[in-house]
């Protein structure tokens, strides 16, 4: 989980647009970010397994 100071700093508008960093809204992680859901891969998996994300099921074949 990212520090609260890092999360707060990322919410400010950056000086240059290329400095914008997408972060998970749940934990603040910046790597493994899924743009469609606004979550990192870890939080996505947790919520998907709990059935909290509509339309997402664990695949099995």
PQR file of N, CA, C, O and H, with PARSE charges and radii, in Angstrom:
ATOM      1  N   UNK A   1       0.844  -1.176   0.000 -0.4000 1.5000
ATOM      2  CA  UNK A   1       0.000   0.000   0.000 -0.0000 2.0000
ATOM      3  C   UNK A   1       0.891   1.241   0.000  0.5500 1.7000
ATOM      4  O   UNK A   1       1.861   1.325   0.753 -0.5500 1.4000
ATOM      5  N   UNK A   2       0.551   2.185  -0.842 -0.4000 1.5000
ATOM      6  CA  UNK A   2       1.337   3.403  -0.956 -0.0000 2.0000
ATOM      7  C   UNK A   2       1.100   4.312   0.244  0.5500 1.7000
ATOM      8  O   UNK A   2       0.030   4.300   0.853 -0.5500 1.4000
ATOM      9  H   UNK A   2      -0.237   2.117  -1.454  0.4000 1.0000
ATOM     10  N   UNK A   3       2.119   5.099   0.568 -0.4000 1.5000
ATOM     11  CA  UNK A   3       1.980   6.048   1.669 -0.0000 2.0000
ATOM     12  C   UNK A   3       0.937   7.096   1.314  0.5500 1.7000
ATOM     13  O   UNK A   3       0.731   7.412   0.142 -0.5500 1.4000
ATOM     14  H   UNK A   3       2.988   5.109   0.073  0.4000 1.0000
ATOM     15  N   UNK A   4       0.288   7.625   2.327 -0.4000 1.5000
ATOM     16  CA  UNK A   4      -0.750   8.622   2.077 -0.0000 2.0000
ATOM     17  C   UNK A   4      -0.179   9.893   1.466  0.5500 1.7000
ATOM     18  O   UNK A   4      -0.863  10.575   0.704 -0.5500 1.4000
ATOM     19  H   UNK A   4       0.455   7.369   3.279  0.4000 1.0000
ATOM     20  N   UNK A   5       1.072  10.217   1.794 -0.4000 1.5000
ATOM     21  CA  UNK A   5       1.681  11.413   1.207 -0.0000 2.0000
ATOM     22  C   UNK A   5       1.903  11.239  -0.288  0.5500 1.7000
ATOM     23  O   UNK A   5       1.760  12.195  -1.051 -0.5500 1.4000
ATOM     24  H   UNK A   5       1.628   9.663   2.413  0.4000 1.0000
ATOM     25  N   UNK A   6       2.252  10.027  -0.714 -0.4000 1.5000
ATOM     26  CA  UNK A   6       2.467   9.756  -2.133 -0.0000 2.0000
ATOM     27  C   UNK A   6       1.142   9.816  -2.891  0.5500 1.7000
ATOM     28  O   UNK A   6       1.082  10.339  -4.004 -0.5500 1.4000
ATOM     29  H   UNK A   6       2.369   9.251  -0.094  0.4000 1.0000
ATOM     30  N   UNK A   7       0.092   9.284  -2.293 -0.4000 1.5000
ATOM     31  CA  UNK A   7      -1.230   9.311  -2.913 -0.0000 2.0000
ATOM     32  C   UNK A   7      -1.727  10.747  -3.030  0.5500 1.7000
ATOM     33  O   UNK A   7      -2.275  11.136  -4.062 -0.5500 1.4000
ATOM     34  H   UNK A   7       0.140   8.858  -1.390  0.4000 1.0000
ATOM     35  N   UNK A   8      -1.534  11.536  -1.972 -0.4000 1.5000
ATOM     36  CA  UNK A   8      -1.971  12.933  -1.993 -0.0000 2.0000
ATOM     37  C   UNK A   8      -1.193  13.726  -3.035  0.5500 1.7000
ATOM     38  O   UNK A   8      -1.760  14.583  -3.712 -0.5500 1.4000
ATOM     39  H   UNK A   8      -1.089  11.221  -1.134  0.4000 1.0000
ATOM     40  N   UNK A   9       0.087  13.451  -3.169 -0.4000 1.5000
ATOM     41  CA  UNK A   9       0.913  14.158  -4.153 -0.0000 2.0000
ATOM     42  C   UNK A   9       0.486  13.807  -5.572  0.5500 1.7000
ATOM     43  O   UNK A   9       0.536  14.658  -6.460 -0.5500 1.4000
ATOM     44  H   UNK A   9       0.548  12.754  -2.619  0.4000 1.0000
ATOM     45  N   UNK A  10       0.065  12.556  -5.799 -0.4000 1.5000
ATOM     46  CA  UNK A  10      -0.346  12.150  -7.143 -0.0000 2.0000
ATOM     47  C   UNK A  10      -1.694  12.747  -7.540  0.5500 1.7000
ATOM     48  O   UNK A  10      -1.997  12.824  -8.730 -0.5500 1.4000
ATOM     49  H   UNK A  10       0.025  11.864  -5.078  0.4000 1.0000
ATOM     50  N   UNK A  11      -2.497  13.165  -6.586 -0.4000 1.5000
ATOM     51  CA  UNK A  11      -3.795  13.775  -6.896 -0.0000 2.0000
ATOM     52  C   UNK A  11      -3.663  15.220  -7.361  0.5500 1.7000
ATOM     53  O   UNK A  11      -4.563  15.748  -8.014 -0.5500 1.4000
ATOM     54  H   UNK A  11      -2.250  13.102  -5.619  0.4000 1.0000
ATOM     55  N   UNK A  12      -2.550  15.857  -7.029 -0.4000 1.5000
ATOM     56  CA  UNK A  12      -2.330  17.227  -7.482 -0.0000 2.0000
ATOM     57  C   UNK A  12      -2.070  17.232  -8.982  0.5500 1.7000
ATOM     58  O   UNK A  12      -1.538  16.266  -9.530 -0.5500 1.4000
ATOM     59  H   UNK A  12      -1.819  15.428  -6.498  0.4000 1.0000
ATOM     60  N   UNK A  13      -2.447  18.318  -9.641 -0.4000 1.5000
ATOM     61  CA  UNK A  13      -2.183  18.399 -11.083 -0.0000 2.0000
ATOM     62  C   UNK A  13      -0.696  18.606 -11.303  0.5500 1.7000
ATOM     63  O   UNK A  13      -0.097  19.495 -10.698 -0.5500 1.4000
ATOM     64  H   UNK A  13      -2.879  19.102  -9.196  0.4000 1.0000
ATOM     65  N   UNK A  14      -0.088  17.790 -12.170 -0.4000 1.5000
ATOM     66  CA  UNK A  14       1.354  17.903 -12.386 -0.0000 2.0000
ATOM     67  C   UNK A  14       1.717  19.111 -13.231  0.5500 1.7000
ATOM     68  O   UNK A  14       0.879  19.677 -13.934 -0.5500 1.4000
ATOM     69  H   UNK A  14      -0.574  17.068 -12.662  0.4000 1.0000
ATOM     70  N   UNK A  15       2.978  19.489 -13.148 -0.4000 1.5000
ATOM     71  CA  UNK A  15       3.477  20.623 -13.922 -0.0000 2.0000
ATOM     72  C   UNK A  15       3.422  20.318 -15.412  0.5500 1.7000
ATOM     73  O   UNK A  15       3.105  21.195 -16.216 -0.5500 1.4000
ATOM     74  H   UNK A  15       3.658  19.029 -12.578  0.4000 1.0000
ATOM     75  N   UNK A  16       3.726  19.089 -15.781 -0.4000 1.5000
ATOM     76  CA  UNK A  16       3.676  18.647 -17.169 -0.0000 2.0000
ATOM     77  C   UNK A  16       2.741  17.451 -17.266  0.5500 1.7000
ATOM     78  O   UNK A  16       2.690  16.622 -16.358 -0.5500 1.4000
ATOM     79  H   UNK A  16       3.983  18.376 -15.129  0.4000 1.0000
ATOM     80  N   UNK A  17       1.998  17.362 -18.370 -0.4000 1.5000
ATOM     81  CA  UNK A  17       0.995  16.303 -18.502 -0.0000 2.0000
ATOM     82  C   UNK A  17       1.618  14.914 -18.557  0.5500 1.7000
ATOM     83  O   UNK A  17       0.959  13.932 -18.214 -0.5500 1.4000
ATOM     84  H   UNK A  17       2.040  18.036 -19.107  0.4000 1.0000
ATOM     85  N   UNK A  18       2.876  14.812 -18.983 -0.4000 1.5000
ATOM     86  CA  UNK A  18       3.510  13.496 -19.075 -0.0000 2.0000
ATOM     87  C   UNK A  18       3.890  12.932 -17.706  0.5500 1.7000
ATOM     88  O   UNK A  18       4.254  11.761 -17.597 -0.5500 1.4000
ATOM     89  H   UNK A  18       3.411  15.609 -19.262  0.4000 1.0000
ATOM     90  N   UNK A  19       3.809  13.751 -16.671 -0.4000 1.5000
ATOM     91  CA  UNK A  19       4.129  13.283 -15.315 -0.0000 2.0000
ATOM     92  C   UNK A  19       2.941  12.643 -14.609  0.5500 1.7000
ATOM     93  O   UNK A  19       3.081  12.165 -13.483 -0.5500 1.4000
ATOM     94  H   UNK A  19       3.514  14.702 -16.759  0.4000 1.0000
ATOM     95  N   UNK A  20       1.790  12.625 -15.242 -0.4000 1.5000
ATOM     96  CA  UNK A  20       0.595  12.047 -14.619 -0.0000 2.0000
ATOM     97  C   UNK A  20       0.783  10.553 -14.420  0.5500 1.7000
ATOM     98  O   UNK A  20       1.230   9.849 -15.325 -0.5500 1.4000
ATOM     99  H   UNK A  20       1.676  13.013 -16.157  0.4000 1.0000
ATOM    100  N   UNK A  21       0.440  10.072 -13.229 -0.4000 1.5000
ATOM    101  CA  UNK A  21       0.588   8.655 -12.902 -0.0000 2.0000
ATOM    102  C   UNK A  21      -0.775   8.116 -12.501  0.5500 1.7000
ATOM    103  O   UNK A  21      -1.433   8.667 -11.618 -0.5500 1.4000
ATOM    104  H   UNK A  21       0.077  10.644 -12.493  0.4000 1.0000
ATOM    105  N   UNK A  22      -1.194   7.040 -13.151 -0.4000 1.5000
ATOM    106  CA  UNK A  22      -2.441   6.385 -12.768 -0.0000 2.0000
ATOM    107  C   UNK A  22      -2.193   5.517 -11.550  0.5500 1.7000
ATOM    108  O   UNK A  22      -1.226   4.757 -11.506 -0.5500 1.4000
ATOM    109  H   UNK A  22      -0.659   6.593 -13.868  0.4000 1.0000
ATOM    110  N   UNK A  23      -3.068   5.633 -10.562 -0.4000 1.5000
ATOM    111  CA  UNK A  23      -2.937   4.841  -9.342 -0.0000 2.0000
ATOM    112  C   UNK A  23      -4.247   4.141  -9.022  0.5500 1.7000
ATOM    113  O   UNK A  23      -5.329   4.629  -9.347 -0.5500 1.4000
ATOM    114  H   UNK A  23      -3.854   6.251 -10.598  0.4000 1.0000
ATOM    115  N   UNK A  24      -4.128   3.012  -8.394 -0.4000 1.5000
ATOM    116  CA  UNK A  24      -5.282   2.251  -7.933 -0.0000 2.0000
ATOM    117  C   UNK A  24      -6.030   3.095  -6.901  0.5500 1.7000
ATOM    118  O   UNK A  24      -5.416   3.636  -5.981 -0.5500 1.4000
ATOM    119  H   UNK A  24      -3.249   2.615  -8.131  0.4000 1.0000
ATOM    120  N   UNK A  25      -7.349   3.209  -7.049 -0.4000 1.5000
ATOM    121  CA  UNK A  25      -8.093   4.048  -6.111 -0.0000 2.0000
ATOM    122  C   UNK A  25      -8.247   3.377  -4.760  0.5500 1.7000
ATOM    123  O   UNK A  25      -8.548   4.048  -3.772 -0.5500 1.4000
ATOM    124  H   UNK A  25      -7.847   2.769  -7.796  0.4000 1.0000
ATOM    125  N   UNK A  26      -8.048   2.064  -4.694 -0.4000 1.5000
ATOM    126  CA  UNK A  26      -8.219   1.348  -3.444 -0.0000 2.0000
ATOM    127  C   UNK A  26      -6.959   1.364  -2.582  0.5500 1.7000
ATOM    128  O   UNK A  26      -7.026   1.634  -1.383 -0.5500 1.4000
ATOM    129  H   UNK A  26      -7.803   1.519  -5.496  0.4000 1.0000
ATOM    130  N   UNK A  27      -5.798   1.072  -3.200 -0.4000 1.5000
ATOM    131  CA  UNK A  27      -4.573   0.957  -2.412 -0.0000 2.0000
ATOM    132  C   UNK A  27      -3.498   1.974  -2.799  0.5500 1.7000
ATOM    133  O   UNK A  27      -2.560   2.181  -2.030 -0.5500 1.4000
ATOM    134  H   UNK A  27      -5.743   0.853  -4.174  0.4000 1.0000
ATOM    135  N   UNK A  28      -3.605   2.611  -3.960 -0.4000 1.5000
ATOM    136  CA  UNK A  28      -2.635   3.613  -4.361 -0.0000 2.0000
ATOM    137  C   UNK A  28      -1.459   3.070  -5.142  0.5500 1.7000
ATOM    138  O   UNK A  28      -0.517   3.811  -5.422 -0.5500 1.4000
ATOM    139  H   UNK A  28      -4.368   2.443  -4.584  0.4000 1.0000
ATOM    140  N   UNK A  29      -1.487   1.802  -5.499 -0.4000 1.5000
ATOM    141  CA  UNK A  29      -0.386   1.190  -6.249 -0.0000 2.0000
ATOM    142  C   UNK A  29      -0.354   1.739  -7.675  0.5500 1.7000
ATOM    143  O   UNK A  29      -1.402   1.945  -8.286 -0.5500 1.4000
ATOM    144  H   UNK A  29      -2.252   1.200  -5.271  0.4000 1.0000
ATOM    145  N   UNK A  30       0.864   1.978  -8.210 -0.4000 1.5000
ATOM    146  CA  UNK A  30       0.959   2.545  -9.548 -0.0000 2.0000
ATOM    147  C   UNK A  30       1.315   1.515 -10.608  0.5500 1.7000
ATOM    148  O   UNK A  30       1.009   1.726 -11.782 -0.5500 1.4000
ATOM    149  H   UNK A  30       1.716   1.811  -7.713  0.4000 1.0000
ATOM    150  N   UNK A  31       1.947   0.415 -10.240 -0.4000 1.5000
ATOM    151  CA  UNK A  31       2.297  -0.616 -11.210 -0.0000 2.0000
ATOM    152  C   UNK A  31       1.171  -1.640 -11.299  0.5500 1.7000
ATOM    153  O   UNK A  31       0.479  -1.894 -10.313 -0.5500 1.4000
ATOM    154  H   UNK A  31       2.196   0.244  -9.286  0.4000 1.0000
ATOM    155  N   UNK A  32       0.991  -2.219 -12.464 -0.4000 1.5000
ATOM    156  CA  UNK A  32      -0.054  -3.212 -12.648 -0.0000 2.0000
ATOM    157  C   UNK A  32      -1.438  -2.596 -12.665  0.5500 1.7000
ATOM    158  O   UNK A  32      -2.409  -3.233 -12.257 -0.5500 1.4000
ATOM    159  H   UNK A  32       1.553  -2.012 -13.265  0.4000 1.0000
ATOM    160  N   UNK A  33      -1.537  -1.359 -13.134 -0.4000 1.5000
ATOM    161  CA  UNK A  33      -2.802  -0.620 -13.137 -0.0000 2.0000
ATOM    162  C   UNK A  33      -3.644  -1.031 -14.331  0.5500 1.7000
ATOM    163  O   UNK A  33      -3.136  -1.113 -15.450 -0.5500 1.4000
ATOM    164  H   UNK A  33      -0.748  -0.841 -13.465  0.4000 1.0000
ATOM    165  N   UNK A  34      -4.928  -1.289 -14.107 -0.4000 1.5000
ATOM    166  CA  UNK A  34      -5.871  -1.629 -15.177 -0.0000 2.0000
ATOM    167  C   UNK A  34      -6.782  -0.432 -15.390  0.5500 1.7000
ATOM    168  O   UNK A  34      -7.602  -0.097 -14.534 -0.5500 1.4000
ATOM    169  H   UNK A  34      -5.341  -1.222 -13.198  0.4000 1.0000
ATOM    170  N   UNK A  35      -6.628   0.200 -16.531 -0.4000 1.5000
ATOM    171  CA  UNK A  35      -7.313   1.456 -16.822 -0.0000 2.0000
ATOM    172  C   UNK A  35      -8.830   1.278 -16.871  0.5500 1.7000
ATOM    173  O   UNK A  35      -9.566   2.175 -16.459 -0.5500 1.4000
ATOM    174  H   UNK A  35      -5.963  -0.072 -17.226  0.4000 1.0000
ATOM    175  N   UNK A  36      -9.306   0.139 -17.369 -0.4000 1.5000
ATOM    176  CA  UNK A  36     -10.749  -0.082 -17.501 -0.0000 2.0000
ATOM    177  C   UNK A  36     -11.453  -0.090 -16.154  0.5500 1.7000
ATOM    178  O   UNK A  36     -12.618   0.297 -16.063 -0.5500 1.4000
ATOM    179  H   UNK A  36      -8.708  -0.589 -17.704  0.4000 1.0000
ATOM    180  N   UNK A  37     -10.766  -0.521 -15.113 -0.4000 1.5000
ATOM    181  CA  UNK A  37     -11.392  -0.673 -13.809 -0.0000 2.0000
ATOM    182  C   UNK A  37     -10.883   0.320 -12.775  0.5500 1.7000
ATOM    183  O   UNK A  37     -11.525   0.512 -11.742 -0.5500 1.4000
ATOM    184  H   UNK A  37      -9.819  -0.835 -15.187  0.4000 1.0000
ATOM    185  N   UNK A  38      -9.748   0.952 -13.027 -0.4000 1.5000
ATOM    186  CA  UNK A  38      -9.184   1.893 -12.071 -0.0000 2.0000
ATOM    187  C   UNK A  38      -8.551   1.212 -10.875  0.5500 1.7000
ATOM    188  O   UNK A  38      -8.414   1.811  -9.809 -0.5500 1.4000
ATOM    189  H   UNK A  38      -9.226   0.796 -13.866  0.4000 1.0000
ATOM    190  N   UNK A  39      -8.164  -0.050 -11.056 -0.4000 1.5000
ATOM    191  CA  UNK A  39      -7.605  -0.853  -9.975 -0.0000 2.0000
ATOM    192  C   UNK A  39      -6.262  -1.435 -10.386  0.5500 1.7000
ATOM    193  O   UNK A  39      -5.964  -1.561 -11.573 -0.5500 1.4000
ATOM    194  H   UNK A  39      -8.275  -0.537 -11.922  0.4000 1.0000
ATOM    195  N   UNK A  40      -5.454  -1.789  -9.392 -0.4000 1.5000
ATOM    196  CA  UNK A  40      -4.241  -2.542  -9.686 -0.0000 2.0000
ATOM    197  C   UNK A  40      -4.630  -4.017  -9.815  0.5500 1.7000
ATOM    198  O   UNK A  40      -5.749  -4.405  -9.482 -0.5500 1.4000
ATOM    199  H   UNK A  40      -5.696  -1.686  -8.427  0.4000 1.0000
ATOM    200  N   UNK A  41      -3.705  -4.816 -10.294 -0.4000 1.5000
ATOM    201  CA  UNK A  41      -4.000  -6.232 -10.551 -0.0000 2.0000
ATOM    202  C   UNK A  41      -4.339  -6.998  -9.275  0.5500 1.7000
ATOM    203  O   UNK A  41      -5.125  -7.945  -9.310 -0.5500 1.4000
ATOM    204  H   UNK A  41      -2.795  -4.501 -10.565  0.4000 1.0000
ATOM    205  N   UNK A  42      -3.756  -6.596  -8.163 -0.4000 1.5000
ATOM    206  CA  UNK A  42      -3.983  -7.298  -6.898 -0.0000 2.0000
ATOM    207  C   UNK A  42      -5.386  -7.016  -6.374  0.5500 1.7000
ATOM    208  O   UNK A  42      -6.112  -7.936  -5.996 -0.5500 1.4000
ATOM    209  H   UNK A  42      -3.118  -5.827  -8.135  0.4000 1.0000
ATOM    210  N   UNK A  43      -5.763  -5.739  -6.353 -0.4000 1.5000
ATOM    211  CA  UNK A  43      -7.103  -5.372  -5.887 -0.0000 2.0000
ATOM    212  C   UNK A  43      -8.167  -5.888  -6.841  0.5500 1.7000
ATOM    213  O   UNK A  43      -9.249  -6.290  -6.413 -0.5500 1.4000
ATOM    214  H   UNK A  43      -5.174  -4.992  -6.660  0.4000 1.0000
ATOM    215  N   UNK A  44      -7.860  -5.877  -8.143 -0.4000 1.5000
ATOM    216  CA  UNK A  44      -8.797  -6.406  -9.123 -0.0000 2.0000
ATOM    217  C   UNK A  44      -9.095  -7.877  -8.842  0.5500 1.7000
ATOM    218  O   UNK A  44     -10.252  -8.297  -8.858 -0.5500 1.4000
ATOM    219  H   UNK A  44      -6.981  -5.551  -8.491  0.4000 1.0000
ATOM    220  N   UNK A  45      -8.061  -8.641  -8.590 -0.4000 1.5000
ATOM    221  CA  UNK A  45      -8.244 -10.069  -8.335 -0.0000 2.0000
ATOM    222  C   UNK A  45      -9.037 -10.315  -7.057  0.5500 1.7000
ATOM    223  O   UNK A  45      -9.903 -11.189  -7.020 -0.5500 1.4000
ATOM    224  H   UNK A  45      -7.121  -8.300  -8.577  0.4000 1.0000
ATOM    225  N   UNK A  46      -8.742  -9.540  -6.001 -0.4000 1.5000
ATOM    226  CA  UNK A  46      -9.473  -9.694  -4.745 -0.0000 2.0000
ATOM    227  C   UNK A  46     -10.960  -9.416  -4.941  0.5500 1.7000
ATOM    228  O   UNK A  46     -11.806 -10.198  -4.506 -0.5500 1.4000
ATOM    229  H   UNK A  46      -8.039  -8.830  -6.031  0.4000 1.0000
ATOM    230  N   UNK A  47     -11.280  -8.289  -5.605 -0.4000 1.5000
ATOM    231  CA  UNK A  47     -12.675  -7.918  -5.803 -0.0000 2.0000
ATOM    232  C   UNK A  47     -13.385  -8.858  -6.773  0.5500 1.7000
ATOM    233  O   UNK A  47     -14.572  -9.137  -6.607 -0.5500 1.4000
ATOM    234  H   UNK A  47     -10.594  -7.653  -5.958  0.4000 1.0000
ATOM    235  N   UNK A  48     -12.669  -9.348  -7.785 -0.4000 1.5000
ATOM    236  CA  UNK A  48     -13.275 -10.270  -8.748 -0.0000 2.0000
ATOM    237  C   UNK A  48     -13.604 -11.597  -8.094  0.5500 1.7000
ATOM    238  O   UNK A  48     -14.657 -12.173  -8.368 -0.5500 1.4000
ATOM    239  H   UNK A  48     -11.705  -9.122  -7.920  0.4000 1.0000
ATOM    240  N   UNK A  49     -12.732 -12.091  -7.240 -0.4000 1.5000
ATOM    241  CA  UNK A  49     -12.989 -13.358  -6.551 -0.0000 2.0000
ATOM    242  C   UNK A  49     -14.146 -13.241  -5.567  0.5500 1.7000
ATOM    243  O   UNK A  49     -14.854 -14.218  -5.322 -0.5500 1.4000
ATOM    244  H   UNK A  49     -11.877 -11.623  -7.017  0.4000 1.0000
ATOM    245  N   UNK A  50     -14.340 -12.056  -5.003 -0.4000 1.5000
ATOM    246  CA  UNK A  50     -15.468 -11.840  -4.091 -0.0000 2.0000
ATOM    247  C   UNK A  50     -16.769 -11.590  -4.847  0.5500 1.7000
ATOM    248  O   UNK A  50     -17.843 -11.589  -4.245 -0.5500 1.4000
ATOM    249  H   UNK A  50     -13.765 -11.263  -5.202  0.4000 1.0000
ATOM    250  N   UNK A  51     -16.682 -11.377  -6.157 -0.4000 1.5000
ATOM    251  CA  UNK A  51     -17.872 -11.107  -6.952 -0.0000 2.0000
ATOM    252  C   UNK A  51     -18.332  -9.671  -6.882  0.5500 1.7000
ATOM    253  O   UNK A  51     -19.503  -9.387  -7.133 -0.5500 1.4000
ATOM    254  H   UNK A  51     -15.810 -11.377  -6.646  0.4000 1.0000
ATOM    255  N   UNK A  52     -17.429  -8.750  -6.542 -0.4000 1.5000
ATOM    256  CA  UNK A  52     -17.790  -7.351  -6.374 -0.0000 2.0000
ATOM    257  C   UNK A  52     -17.749  -6.571  -7.688  0.5500 1.7000
ATOM    258  O   UNK A  52     -18.304  -5.474  -7.763 -0.5500 1.4000
ATOM    259  H   UNK A  52     -16.478  -8.981  -6.338  0.4000 1.0000
ATOM    260  N   UNK A  53     -17.105  -7.113  -8.726 -0.4000 1.5000
ATOM    261  CA  UNK A  53     -17.036  -6.434 -10.012 -0.0000 2.0000
ATOM    262  C   UNK A  53     -18.055  -7.087 -10.937  0.5500 1.7000
ATOM    263  O   UNK A  53     -17.916  -8.268 -11.256 -0.5500 1.4000
ATOM    264  H   UNK A  53     -16.654  -8.004  -8.666  0.4000 1.0000
ATOM    265  N   UNK A  54     -19.076  -6.352 -11.379 -0.4000 1.5000
ATOM    266  CA  UNK A  54     -20.104  -6.960 -12.225 -0.0000 2.0000
ATOM    267  C   UNK A  54     -19.548  -7.383 -13.573  0.5500 1.7000
ATOM    268  O   UNK A  54     -18.772  -6.656 -14.193 -0.5500 1.4000
ATOM    269  H   UNK A  54     -19.189  -5.393 -11.120  0.4000 1.0000
ATOM    270  N   UNK A  55     -19.950  -8.563 -14.020 -0.4000 1.5000
ATOM    271  CA  UNK A  55     -19.568  -9.074 -15.338 -0.0000 2.0000
ATOM    272  C   UNK A  55     -18.247  -9.794 -15.368  0.5500 1.7000
ATOM    273  O   UNK A  55     -17.845 -10.269 -16.430 -0.5500 1.4000
ATOM    274  H   UNK A  55     -20.581  -9.154 -13.516  0.4000 1.0000
ATOM    275  N   UNK A  56     -17.540  -9.903 -14.239 -0.4000 1.5000
ATOM    276  CA  UNK A  56     -16.245 -10.565 -14.191 -0.0000 2.0000
ATOM    277  C   UNK A  56     -16.388 -11.877 -13.439  0.5500 1.7000
ATOM    278  O   UNK A  56     -16.885 -11.918 -12.314 -0.5500 1.4000
ATOM    279  H   UNK A  56     -17.866  -9.518 -13.376  0.4000 1.0000
ATOM    280  N   UNK A  57     -15.931 -12.975 -14.102 -0.4000 1.5000
ATOM    281  CA  UNK A  57     -15.920 -14.287 -13.470 -0.0000 2.0000
ATOM    282  C   UNK A  57     -14.560 -14.910 -13.638  0.5500 1.7000
ATOM    283  O   UNK A  57     -13.856 -14.618 -14.605 -0.5500 1.4000
ATOM    284  H   UNK A  57     -15.528 -12.942 -15.016  0.4000 1.0000
ATOM    285  N   UNK A  58     -14.184 -15.751 -12.725 -0.4000 1.5000
ATOM    286  CA  UNK A  58     -12.927 -16.473 -12.861 -0.0000 2.0000
ATOM    287  C   UNK A  58     -13.090 -17.514 -13.944  0.5500 1.7000
ATOM    288  O   UNK A  58     -14.056 -18.276 -13.942 -0.5500 1.4000
ATOM    289  H   UNK A  58     -14.755 -15.988 -11.940  0.4000 1.0000
ATOM    290  N   UNK A  59     -12.142 -17.547 -14.874 -0.4000 1.5000
ATOM    291  CA  UNK A  59     -12.261 -18.471 -15.991 -0.0000 2.0000
ATOM    292  C   UNK A  59     -11.849 -19.877 -15.579  0.5500 1.7000
ATOM    293  O   UNK A  59     -10.990 -20.064 -14.718 -0.5500 1.4000
ATOM    294  H   UNK A  59     -11.357 -16.927 -14.875  0.4000 1.0000
ATOM    295  N   UNK A  60     -12.469 -20.842 -16.201 -0.4000 1.5000
ATOM    296  CA  UNK A  60     -12.066 -22.245 -16.016 -0.0000 2.0000
ATOM    297  C   UNK A  60     -12.448 -22.993 -17.277  0.5500 1.7000
ATOM    298  O   UNK A  60     -13.555 -22.831 -17.790 -0.5500 1.4000
ATOM    299  H   UNK A  60     -13.167 -20.691 -16.900  0.4000 1.0000
ATOM    300  N   UNK A  61     -11.542 -23.808 -17.774 -0.4000 1.5000
ATOM    301  CA  UNK A  61     -11.819 -24.604 -18.972 -0.0000 2.0000
ATOM    302  C   UNK A  61     -11.113 -25.923 -18.921  0.5500 1.7000
ATOM    303  O   UNK A  61     -11.233 -26.723 -19.848 -0.5500 1.4000
ATOM    304  H   UNK A  61     -10.643 -23.941 -17.357  0.4000 1.0000
TER
END
